[in-house]
Amino acid sequence: MLGVLREIRSALARWGSVGRRGERAAARYLKARGYRVLASNARVPMGEADLVCLAPDRATVVIVEVKTRLVAAGTVDPIPPEVNITAHKRGKLLSIARHLARANGWEERPVRIDVVAVEWPVGRGKMVVRHHVG
């Protein structure tokens, strides 16, 4: 267990903000699937949208919440990062989406909220990205 903790601390020191890395990985993932990133870290009075995207249909605006977690290589975290989207957070994301729609004239467009979960291996291993639509 101590070895895993040391590995995670070392990765944090090398990488800096895990959340920001996760947001960049999520943006790359979405772009590869036809989304267009309109903004990242869009601040409004009630909070921040990690990513604001245009869906591949080019009509739907997507507010994306990114949740990132470091995991020790070769292990499975029993609690996936997307579980941290609480009822309070969902309400906040809805307020952010409504504000962005009003401020940008998107009231006539479909707007939805997606979650992208990123599990980042500390050692060798493949990053896992899960996109939860709507």
C-alpha positions as CSV (number, residue, x, y, z in Angstrom):
1,M,0.0,0.0,0.0
2,L,2.8,2.4,0.8
3,G,4.4,1.8,-2.6
4,V,1.1,2.7,-4.3
5,L,0.9,6.0,-2.2
6,R,4.5,6.9,-3.1
7,E,3.7,6.2,-6.7
8,I,0.7,8.5,-6.7
9,R,2.5,11.3,-4.8
10,S,5.4,11.1,-7.4
11,A,2.9,11.3,-10.3
12,L,1.2,14.3,-8.7
13,A,4.5,16.1,-8.3
14,R,5.4,15.4,-12.0
15,W,2.0,16.1,-13.5
16,G,0.7,19.0,-11.5
17,S,-3.1,19.3,-11.5
18,V,-4.7,15.9,-12.2
19,G,-8.1,17.7,-12.9
20,R,-6.6,19.9,-15.6
21,R,-4.9,16.9,-17.2
22,G,-8.2,15.0,-17.1
23,E,-10.0,18.0,-18.8
24,R,-7.4,18.0,-21.6
25,A,-7.8,14.3,-22.0
26,A,-11.6,14.6,-22.1
27,A,-11.4,17.4,-24.7
28,R,-9.2,15.2,-26.9
29,Y,-11.5,12.3,-26.5
30,L,-14.6,14.3,-27.4
31,K,-12.8,16.0,-30.4
32,A,-11.9,12.6,-31.8
33,R,-15.6,11.7,-31.7
34,G,-16.7,14.8,-33.6
35,Y,-17.4,17.3,-30.8
36,R,-16.2,20.9,-31.1
37,V,-14.9,22.4,-27.9
38,L,-16.2,25.9,-27.6
39,A,-14.8,26.8,-24.2
40,S,-13.0,25.2,-21.3
41,N,-13.3,26.3,-17.7
42,A,-16.2,28.6,-18.5
43,R,-16.9,30.7,-15.4
44,V,-20.3,32.0,-14.6
45,P,-21.6,33.4,-11.3
46,M,-22.8,30.1,-10.1
47,G,-19.7,28.1,-10.9
48,E,-17.7,26.7,-13.8
49,A,-18.3,24.4,-16.7
50,D,-15.3,22.2,-17.3
51,L,-16.0,22.1,-21.1
52,V,-18.6,23.6,-23.3
53,C,-18.9,21.7,-26.6
54,L,-21.0,21.5,-29.7
55,A,-22.2,17.9,-30.4
56,P,-21.5,16.2,-33.7
57,D,-25.0,17.1,-34.8
58,R,-23.8,20.8,-34.7
59,A,-27.0,21.8,-33.1
60,T,-26.8,20.5,-29.5
61,V,-24.7,22.5,-27.0
62,V,-23.1,20.1,-24.4
63,I,-22.0,21.2,-20.9
64,V,-19.4,18.7,-19.8
65,E,-18.4,17.9,-16.3
66,V,-15.1,16.0,-16.1
67,K,-14.2,13.8,-13.2
68,T,-10.6,12.4,-13.0
69,R,-9.0,10.0,-10.7
70,L,-5.5,8.6,-10.5
71,V,-5.4,4.8,-10.1
72,A,-2.5,2.5,-9.4
73,A,-1.5,0.6,-12.5
74,G,-3.1,-2.8,-12.8
75,T,-5.7,-2.1,-10.1
76,V,-9.4,-1.3,-10.4
77,D,-10.7,1.6,-8.2
78,P,-13.9,0.4,-6.6
79,I,-15.4,3.9,-6.7
80,P,-15.4,5.4,-10.2
81,P,-14.9,9.1,-10.4
82,E,-18.3,9.8,-11.9
83,V,-19.9,8.7,-8.6
84,N,-18.8,12.1,-7.2
85,I,-21.6,13.8,-9.2
86,T,-24.0,14.5,-6.3
87,A,-27.5,15.8,-6.4
88,H,-26.1,19.2,-5.4
89,K,-23.6,19.1,-8.2
90,R,-26.3,18.1,-10.7
91,G,-28.4,21.1,-9.6
92,K,-25.4,23.4,-10.0
93,L,-24.6,22.1,-13.4
94,L,-28.2,22.7,-14.5
95,S,-28.0,26.3,-13.2
96,I,-24.7,26.8,-15.1
97,A,-26.2,25.3,-18.3
98,R,-29.3,27.6,-18.1
99,H,-27.1,30.7,-17.5
100,L,-24.8,29.8,-20.5
101,A,-27.8,29.2,-22.7
102,R,-29.3,32.6,-21.8
103,A,-26.0,34.5,-22.0
104,N,-25.2,33.0,-25.4
105,G,-28.6,33.0,-27.1
106,W,-28.9,29.2,-27.1
107,E,-32.4,29.1,-25.7
108,E,-33.7,27.7,-29.0
109,R,-31.0,25.0,-29.2
110,P,-31.0,21.7,-27.4
111,V,-28.6,21.9,-24.4
112,R,-27.6,18.8,-22.4
113,I,-25.2,18.0,-19.6
114,D,-22.7,15.1,-20.1
115,V,-20.1,13.6,-17.7
116,V,-16.7,12.4,-18.8
117,A,-14.9,10.2,-16.3
118,V,-11.1,9.7,-16.7
119,E,-9.2,7.1,-14.8
120,W,-5.5,7.8,-15.1
121,P,-3.0,5.0,-14.3
122,V,-0.1,6.1,-12.2
123,G,2.4,3.7,-13.6
124,R,2.2,1.9,-16.9
125,G,-1.2,1.3,-18.2
126,K,-3.9,2.7,-20.4
127,M,-6.1,5.7,-19.5
128,V,-9.8,4.8,-19.3
129,V,-12.3,7.4,-20.5
130,R,-16.1,6.9,-20.1
131,H,-18.6,9.4,-21.6
132,H,-22.0,9.5,-20.0
133,V,-24.4,11.3,-22.4
134,G,-27.1,13.4,-20.9
